[in-house]
């Protein structure tokens, strides 16, 4: 008896050549449905329509075609069980050896700006996922293919294994099919959730950590490499809508690298916390800010941020919270930068930046929209947490020293606290006049972070303020800061030795406030 193959695909790339080879080289009989059957017939390939094979017509406008015992019995039968063989014979069902199915283009459909809900619903495939899951379950007895990229490998299997696919290949193809249907279902669930405000609000609540968490993505592009040249990497877009970095427009420059994207996301998070009311600029290197500043103009904010640590800023990432103007563009062309991200770019500024043809310039209007949760992979699984989106609210801070910060100092402490949140722990930030002066990042102890930040600030520390992402375990850092002229400190509090730090601040005439919120960043 000739082997039987069922071909029913939405993406018809390569399916005619595959069917022709199956028939000519390996003597397969082909059953098919809908547009696939029509394409094969037009190519002169002998094909039996599913409706003729089952004796049941397509109904409900094509919604029901392959959902039939003659189809699914032929797929799910176990060839090594006499009772299954008996059922096939009693019901005139032929075993199916190959199932080639890919699904309705749901993700592509909902990406269309004018898509309607009825149109999206009609692109939810029912028969296809059912065929894929049934075939994948029974990989011990048949092969399932869900992508045109598998066709050549399958034919290679047949040619080198006497017309049979190996069990190893069938099991690998089964896994691909289950992944394919899983991603498809995830896309549908994400889309439907986006239509229901009550569901969306619940899912957007980052404080709700689900019992199960599914994540899928479509590869946007393969990257040259990951953090280092020996590490392969790719960029994936999660969900179904084109959002986030996938929606950003690259105006110029080389392709984005893995490290570029990691740094850009860190930059986006910083400027997102400041909004767009006042001009803000941030310069980053290896996800840590080198300098952050607020000023009356964007160009001044950039100059201040750059000069905060001009050595580290070389080859850095610049994030701006307002559209790039000519003056800011001119300033940025004076040094080597990797990337610039802003919500817009004026035409004159774009012409100026074009002088630096390798500089990557991205426009991302919705820079404040970020993920509700963050994830880290660990051996055997991953960790999920709510993103650190806590908003600064100084009215909730506790003034713990005899000397209270002035209104101007409190405003400066808010700025310093907004920046230290984005510095790798242990983190210390020194600021004055809404500009970072010194940043101690990622140190193994807080004393070291304080020393680095103060040393970087140099003689500018007189009258400056200091922020610490976590509490001071001893009073030594408070005393060191006072020696350098720091006038106010913001920190979370919560140490068993808080009283020692408060006592030292009172003794040395420093104002200190506790936020009650810690901002570790690992």
N, C-alpha and C positions, 0 to 999 in steps of 0.2 A: 504494500500500500504506500502511495506517495505521501511524503510528509506534508503537513498542513500548516500554512502560515496565515495569520490574521494581521492585516495592515490597515490601520485607521489613524491617520495623522493630520494634525492641523498645519504643522510646518512640513511642507512636502519636499524640502531640500533633499535631494539624493534618493528619494523613495522609488522613483521609476527605475533608476539604475540598479538599486538593490533588488527590486522585484524581478527585473529581467535576469539578473545573475542567479537568483534563487531558482527560477524556472529553468533556465538554460543549462546551468552547471550542476545543479543539485536536485532537479526534478520535483521541486515543491509545487504544490497546488496553492493558489492564492484565494483567500476570501477577503472581502473588503466592503466598505460602506461609504455612502455620501460622496464627497468630493474626491476622496482618495481613489475609490472605485472608478470614478469618471476619468481621473488623470491616467490611471493604468490602462483603461480601455482605449483612451485616445492614443496611447503609446503602442497599441497593438498587443498588449499583454493579456493572456487569458486570465480572467478573474471571475469569481462567483460572488455575486452580491450577498451580503449578510442576510438580507430579507429572503432571498431565494434559498439560501442554505438552511435557515431556521424555519421557513414556511410562514413567517410572521412579518407583516409589512412594517416599515418604519411608521411610527405614530406620533401624535402630539407635536407635529411640525419638526420631526427629527429628534425630539428629546429622548425618545426610546428607540434604539436601534440594536445595540449589542447586548442588552439586558435580557438574556434568554438562556434556558438550560442547555441547549445544544452548544452554545458558546462557552459558558462558564463550566459546564460539565467537562468539555474537552480541555479546558485550561487546568481545572483543579483535580482531575483524575490522577490517582497515584498508580503508576504503571506496574508497581510491584505488589499490588493488593488484588487478589482474585475477585473480591466483592466489588471493587471499583471497576474492574474490567467487565464484570457481569452487568453492572449498571449501564456502562457505555453501550454494550451490545444490545441490551434490552430496549434502549431508547434511541438506537441508531445514531449514536454520537461518535464522531471521529476524534481521537486525541489531537490536540493542537501542539505543535512543536516550537513555534515561534510566534511571539506577539510583539508587534511594532506599533507603539502608540506614543504620541505626544499630545499635549492638551491645548484646549482653547486658549487664545492669548489674553488671559484675564488681566495680567499685570500691564501689558501694553495698552489694553482697552481703557483701564481706569486712569492711565496717565494722560489721556486726551483731555484738554481743558474743557471741552463741551460735553463730556460723557454724561449720560443720564443714568439714573439707578436702574431702570428696566434694561438698558443696553448692557450695563455691567452684569446684571443678574443672568442675562442670556449667555454671557460668556463664562459662566461657572460650569465647568465640565463635570458631568456625572458619570457617564459611561466610561470615559477615559481613565479616571482614577480607579474605578472599580476593576477595569481590565488590568491596569498596572499592578494593583495590590494583589489581585488573585494570582497573576502570573509570577509576581515576585515571591509570593508565599510558596509557590510550587516550583521553585528554581531547581529542585532535585530532578525534575522531569522535563523542563522546557526552558527556553531562553526568552527574556523580555528585554526589549530595547526601547529607550525613551528619548533618545537624542540622535540626530543624524551623525554626530561625531563617532558613534559606536559602530556604524555600519561596516566600515573597512576592517575593523578589528574582528568583528563577528565573522565576516567572510574569510579572513585569514585563519580563524579557528577552524572553520569548515574545511578549508583547503589543506590544512596540516594535520587534521585529526579524523580523516576518513569520513568527512561529511557530518561530523558531530562537534558540538561545542563542549569544551571540558567543563567539569563541575566547578572548577575554580573560576572560570570565566562567567558561568551562569550565576554563581553566588555574588560575584562582583557586580554584575549587571542588576541583580536583585537589589543590592544595596543602593545603587544609583536610582532605581525606580522608586524605592521608598523615600529617599531624600527628595526626589522630584515632587512626589505627591505631598510630602510634608511641607516643602516650601510653598507649594501651590495653595494648600489649605491655610497656611500662615498669612499669605497675601490676602486671601478672601476675608479672614477674620480681622485683619488690620483695617481693611477698607470698610467693612461693615461697622466696626467700632468707631471709625471716624465720622460716620453718619449720625450717630446717636450721642447727643451732648452728654446725657447722663452717664453713658459708658465711658466716653472720652474723659470726663472729669475724674472718674474713679481711676482709670488707668494712668492719667497724668499725675495723680497724687503720688509723688515719689516716696512718701512715707509708707505706702502699701507695698510690701515685698511679697510677691506671690509664692504659693507653695510649689508651683512648677513654673518654669520660665523657659519659653521657647524663643530662639533667635535664628533668623535666617537672613540671607542677603544675596544679592546678585553682584557678580564681579563687574565693577566698572572698568577697571584696567589692571593689567599686570604691571607692577612697579619694577624698576631696574633691580632693586634689591631692598632689603629691610634696613635695620639699624646699621648693618655692616655689609660689605659686598658679598660675603659668603652666605648670607641669609636671604633665601627667596621670599618674596612678599607680593601681595596684591591688595587692591582697594575695593571694598565691597560697600554697596549701598543697602541699608536695611529698610524694611517697609516697602511700600509701593509708590509713594509719591516722591518726586524729585525735590528733596529738601536739603538743608544744611550745605555741606561743602559740595555736594553734587549739583546744587542749584547756583553755586557761586560762578561768576563769569570771570574767566582768566583773560585779561586784556592783552597780556604780553608775557614773554619769558619762556624759559625752559619748562619741561614737564615737571610736575610736582613729584617729589620723592617721598618715601615713607617718613623720613625725619622732618621734612617740610610740613607734612600734614599733621604730625604729632605736635610740632611747635605752633603751627597755625591754630590748632584747636585750643592750646593753652593760651595763646594770645587773644583768641575770641572770648574766652571765659573772663579774662581780665577786663576788657573794654565793655563787655556785656554788663558787668556789675556797676559800671559808672553811668550807663545810659547814654543819651546824646545831647543833654541840655547844655553842658559845658564842654569845650574842646578838651579831649583827653588823648594822650599818646602813650604807647607802651612799646618798649624795645625788649625783645626776649632772646635768650640763647639757651638751647637745650632745656626748654620749657620753663626756665626761671626768668623772671624779669631782671634786666640789667638796669632799667630806668623806667619810671612811670611819672607822668606829670599832668597837671591840670593848669590851663592858662587861659588868657582872654582870646587868643587866636590859636588855630591849629598849628601853624608854623612855630609859634613860640612854645607850645606844648611839646612838639617834636624836638626842638632844639634843647629844651630842658631835659627831656627824657634821654636824649642821646648823650648829652654832656654829663649826665649823672654817672656814667661809666662808659666813656667813649672807647676804651680799649676793648671791653667785652662786647660792645655794640657792633664791632667790625664783623661782618658776615652774619648779622642777626636778622631777626624777624621784626617788622614794625606793624603794629596794629593801631588804627585810628578810628575814633568813634564818629567822625563826620567826613563828608566827602572831601577828597584830596583837592586842594586848591593849588594854584601855580606856585605860591611862595613855599608851601610845604614840599611840593614836588622838587623845586629847585634845591631846597636844603637836603633832601634825601639823595640827590644825585652826587653829592660831594663825598660820599663814602661807599664802600662795598656793602650791599645788603642782599640777602637771599630772597626775601619775600616781603610784600606789603599787602595788608588787607584793610579795606575800608568799606563803608556802606555805599560809596559812590566815588566818581572821579570826574572832575571837570575837563572839558575838551583840551583846554590849554595845558592843564596839568598832565594829561595823557601824552601830549606832544613832547613835553619836557622829559617825562619818564622814559619815553621811547629811545632816548640817547643811551640808556642802559638796557640794551636789547636782551640781556640774559636775566635781568631782574624780573621776577615773577610778581605781577600786579593782579590782585583779585578784588573783585567787587562782590560784596555779600550784603545786600540790603537788610536781610533779617538776621543780623549777627547776634541778636539777643536770644534767639531760640536754640536751646541746647537739649541734650538728653535728660530725661527724668531720673535715669539710673546710670551708674557706671559699673563696669565689669572688669575683672582681672582673672586671667586663666591661672590655675594652679594644677599640680599633678593630680589627675583623676577627676577634675571638675573645674569649677570657677566660683568666684565670689561676686555677689551682687550687692550694691548699696545704693541708697538714695544719693543723688548728686548733692554737693554742698552748695545749696542755693539760699542759705540763710541770709536774710537781708540785714544790713547794719541798722540798728535802732538805738542810738545813744540814750534815749529816754529810759531804756531798760538797763543801762549800765549802772554799776554801783560805785559811788565815789568813796574810796576807802581811806584816804589820807586827810589830814587836817587841812592841807592846802588843796583847794578845789581848782580844776583847770578853768582858765578863762574861756569865754565864748570862742575866741580865736584859737586857743589851744585845743579846745574840744573839737572844733572843726578839723584841725590838723590831725588829731588822734583818729577821727573817723576816716580820713584819707589813708593814714598809715595802716589802720586795721583792715581797710578794704584791699590794700596791696599785699599785706603779709599772708592773707588767706591763700594767695596764689604762688607762694614761695615754698619750695620743698622743705619739709621739716628736718631737723630743727631750724626754725626760721626767725630771723630778726630783721626789722626794717627801721631805718632812721630817715625821717623826713623833715622838711621845713618848706614853707611857702608852697605847699601842695606839690612838692617834688621830692622824689627819693634821693637821698644823699649817700646812703650805704645800705647794702643788702647782704646779710649772712645767710646762705642757703645750704640746706642738706647736710648740716654738720652732725657729727656723732654725739656732741654735747652742746648744750646751750651756751656755755661759757665761750666755746670756740666761735659760735655763730655771732655772739655779741662782739667779740674781739674783731672778727672780720668786718662786720658792718661799721663799727666805729673807726677802724683803721681806714676803710674805704672812704668814709665821710671826711676824715682828716680834720682840719681846723674849722670845718663848717658845722660842727656839732653844737657849738654854743647857741643855746636857745632853741635847739631842735627837740623833736619828740621821738619816742621809740615804741615800736609795737613788737610783741612776742606772740607767736602762734599758740603757745602753751604756757603753763605757769612756770614761774621761777622756783626751783626746788630749794634754793638757798638765797640769801640776800646779797651774794657777791656781785651778781650782775647789776643789781640796783646801784651798788656802790661804785662799780666801774663806770656806769652810765653817768652818775652824778659827777665823777671826776672829769668827765669830758664835756660837761656843761648841758647835759640833757635836762629839760625842765618838766617833762611829763611822760608818763608811761601808760600804755594800755596793754593789758594781758588778761587771760581768762580767769585767773585765780583758781583755787581748788587744791593748792598744795597744803600738806600738813604744816608747812613752815610759812604760810602766808603772813602770819603775824610778824615774823622776822623781817620780811620784805617791806611790810607796811611801816614797821618801826624805823627801818633804815631810811625809807622815803621821807618820813616825818622829820627825822633827825637831819637829813640833808636838804630839806626844803623842796622836795619833788612832789608834784601832783601825780597820783596814780589812780587808775580806774580799773575795775574788774568787769569783764563782759559776760562772764558766765558761759561763754561759748568758746570751744576750742576749735582750731583749724589745722589739725595735722594734715599733711599732704604727702603721700608716699608714692 
